[in-house]
Structure formats: C-alpha cells, structure tokens
Amino acid sequence: MNSKKWIKVFVALSFLGVVFVGIFNYSVDSLGIIQTNSYLDKAAKDLASGKIVAGLQNFDERTFRKKIIRNLNYEPEWVAIGSSRTMQLRKRMFLIPSAKFQNYSVSGAVIEDYIALLQTHKKKFGIYPKNVILGIDPWVFNKHNSETRYLTLFEEYMEFVHLLGLSKKNEVEDRNNFQKVFSLEYALENLKFMRNSYKNGFRNYYIVHTIDTNDYLREPDGSIQYPFKLRNPDFEEVQKKAISYTKGSVYKLEKFEALEIKIFEKLIDFLKKKKINIYFYLPPYNPVSYDILIKNKKYKIIGSVEEYLTKYANDKNITIIGSYNPHKYDLKNEGFFDGMHGLDSVYSKLFKNYNLTKP
C-alpha cells in the first residue's frame, strides 16, 4: 500500500474514532453538561419538587445547581452560598418552617461562584434573593486558589461581572461544553462513570423518603447528607484525618500571601445597594487542624482573613456567624468528620443564637 492510501486509511480511522468518541460522550454525558434531558435534569426536577435525592456522585455540581434553580416553583427568600463547608446548613436549623430557603453551595466555592450563582438566581426570578448567607472560606481571597469549576457558569458570571464594572483577565479556558463531546478526557471520565453505574445496577440516583438512608443525599432545601460513616464517624480516625489535612499542600491555601479583596468588596457593595440582607458565615476548622495551621507561617493568614472580615463586617453592619477558630465556640474534634468539615451539631450550635427566623 502506497503512502497516499496509508494517509487515507489513517484519516478515515481517525474520523471514525472521533465520531465514536462523540457518540459515546453524548450518550453517557456523566457530568450532565451536554444533553438537555440527562439524569441530572431529572434529579434536579425531583429535588426541586420536594423529593430527597440519593446516590448522586461524581457530577458537575454547578451544572446541577443551575438546573435545580431553573426548576424551582417558588422563590427562595433565603439563600446560602459557600463551599462543601456550608453544604450542611439546613432550613430547620435556623428558620421557621414557612421560610423559603435554598442552599446553593458547591464544592470549593470561590468569589466567582457567589457571583455566578446569584446571577443564576436573578435570571430565574427576576430579582436577587432578599437574604444571602455567604459561607466564606479563607481561600476565597487567595488569587492562587486555582479554582476554575465556576467556568461551568461562565455566562452568568460574566453578566454579573459586567454589572459590577469589572473585567476578568486571562480567561483562557474553553467554556463551550459541547466541545467535550469529542474530548478523549471526557470519554475516560464517562467510562469510569459507566463502570460505577454498572456496579449500582445502572441506577444514577434514586428517591428516598427519609434522611435515615446510608448514602449521599440531597434534601429539598439543597443541603447535603453524607453516608452514615461520615455522619457518625470514628473520632480517632477523624483526628488522624485532621492531622493529615495539615500535611503537604493544604487545600487551596498554598501561595497565599495577600488578600485579594477587590471583587469581593465590589460584590458586597452591589448587594448592599440592592437592600439585600447579607450574613457572613465563617466555617470553623477542626481544632486539631486549626491549632497546627495557625502556628505555621504559611497558613497564619487564616487569622488575617478573619481579622479582615470582622473589621469589614463591622464597617458594613453585616452579621458574622461562626469563626475559623473553633475554640471561640468550644468546638472539639468530636464535632467534625475530618479536618475542615463540621457535623450538623456544629451548624446548629453556631446558628441557634441568631435571630434569623423571619424571612
């Protein structure tokens, strides 16, 4: 076979390979970012209608949250936005039953997520929420936090950034999810998803009628319930996890040298001008982790972030709930399931003293 024929065969096989990858990725779409009627769309509709969704794992949380907001048949008057360290905040912990609340938190949330999710809410309901609880982690102010998952909501992010009169430099990552159709990387992700789905009997999620279920659960208010081993952990293991958390690279706190506050303050000023009630929630660290981090020169900036937020909140008449320092509330290792995630008891203790019962 001459060289021209080899080239033709190679081109044909490459084309068939790309087509196969495209069909496979479109059919599986494990992150729910290509199809308009994926399993995540169905799960979002179920959750928005008041059902408890179980079994969801390894999906695009920001896409899922956007789908939930779009399917809500009521306008939340209270909204919480933060990272996984805010995900367990539930309406029943601090609001009356008739209050309308949604927890919009997503893993590793940064300032860009606050912006994008608030704009997603605005696009659905025409106005911003009346009351916003911002779960603020120290890495929100670290320009080296390396978080890019908010790009799933890039359109909403840019809409709000325009309102703030800001522009984001060097946005080089591709925001077109449909290009994932032909991505080999996404094909590998989908293969992994298919393998896990097979183990679970091809059940991507299911509906339960009680939170007394040993799985990852999403309650109708958007809050998360973890499997029993995390809800009722072995506290000796928790202490080991807390120590391990401080070793090596600490989550999103590397190269944290100065506070990046410009966009944050622009956002708060914008919300204040809209007469929106703002609350800062500072999720505490496990005391075992905190005591190690705060003594380390690299991570002492955690204390600087809290000092800044305390002064800023005082200047803006904003209520602060919680503290990165667990000792302020006499929190023990037994209130956590790892180095930085508290149990429900921690949330209840921190929020019970605040008069947030009127929507």
Secondary structure, 3 states (H helix, E strand, C coil): CCHHHHHHHHHHHHHHHHHHHHHHHHHHCCCCCCCCCCHHHHHHHHHHCCCEEECCCCCCHHHHHHHHHHHCCCCCCEEEECCCCCCCCCHHHCCCCCCCEEECCCCCCCHHHHHHHHHHHHHHHCCCCCEEEEECCHHHHCCCCCCCHHHHHHHHHHHHHHHHCCCCCCCCCCCCHHHHHHCHHHHHHHHHHHHHHHHCCCCCCEEECCCCCCCCEECCCCCEECCHHHHCCCHHHHHHHHHHHCCCCCCCCCCCCCCCCHHHHHHHHHHHHCCCEEEEEECCCCHHHHHHHCCCCCCCHHHHHHHHHHHHHHHHCCEEEECCCHHHHCCCHHHECCCCCECHHHHHHHHCCCCCCCC
